[in-house]
Amino acid sequence: MKKTITMLMVFAFATVAFAQTKPAATPAQQQANTDPIVIAAGDLSIRQSEFEAAIKTLPQEYQQFASGPGKKQFAEDFLRMKMLAAEGTKNGLDKDPDVVRQLNLMRENLIANAQLGRIEKSITITEADLQKAYEANKGQYEQVKARHILIAFKGSPAADPEKTELTEEQAKAKAEALRKQLVAGANFDELAKKESDDKGSGARGGDLGPFTRGQMVDEFEKAAFSAKVGEIAPVVRTQFGYHIIKVDEHTTTPFVEVKEQLERTERQKKMQETLEAMKTSSKATFNEAYFAPATPATPPAPPAPKQ
């Protein structure tokens, strides 16, 4: 009798303990908790991990939108794509030769991009590499702040139709005379406002603001970057006319400010070199007859005149 009572007490304790302790979650329940279904339509179900992985395939500039204010919109598009793909698979389109070719091409492209990423990660750019690249291309980091007075000649794009047109000789002579006045101490701002045919900068006393190499026509650039700060450069001719140039400031962007840009450029350069080396080592050839530029079609002969 005592044994029976003891067994009943043990069973009762076990029952209470079982009732108070949650059973272990099944794999399906665990997945539902950690990776819930976020879209469902018919037989289709899309889990959070799949949806977020799809967002990551978008270009970087769209990812923030698709994971933020455009999340529902992207979900609609993604579901539409999944439904069409499922329907197409039912119709056997996944075995269509054209579709298979495109799938294979997409697969190769994906693998190629992954390999490209691996190559990029393997490239090492040292501080010394960046310093060397900076010194080799220092010219492009130079900047000049200058002002000018333009005297246009007949036929120049800057010629003012309301003013008496000057020949090249007359325009040059006028520019030289103005330069002499400036060298002698005349006010550059006042002469620019009064005489310059560049109305935009002329209204600002000839001020062109800062500019780098490649922004001005060659003759003007050479004169401006060669001039010393504060001096009136010799008169220079361009297609626009004759220029009197005064350099107010000549600076070079420091290494630290272009370091990131340099690293991107050098990394891209090394990647290109790696790809070229791959092509060279493979001894790639191209069918020149196939890739030759297309011959322009010969226009048909005009019809013979009627007799």
Secondary structure, DSSP 8 states (H G I E B T S, - for coil): -HHHHHHHHHHHHHHHHHHHS-----HHHHHHHHS-EEEEETTEEEEHHHHHHHHHTS-HHHHHHHTTTTHHHHHHHHHHHHHHHHHHHHTTGGG-HHHHHHHHHHHHHHHHHHHHHHHHHH----HHHHHHHHHHTGGGGEEEEEEEEEE--TT-TT--TTS----HHHHHHHHHHHHHHHHTT--HHHHHHHH-S-HHHHTTTTEEEEEETTSS-HHHHHHHHHS-TT-B---EEETTEEEEEEEEEEEE--HHHHHHHHHHHHHHHHHHHHHHHHHHHTT----HHHHS---------------
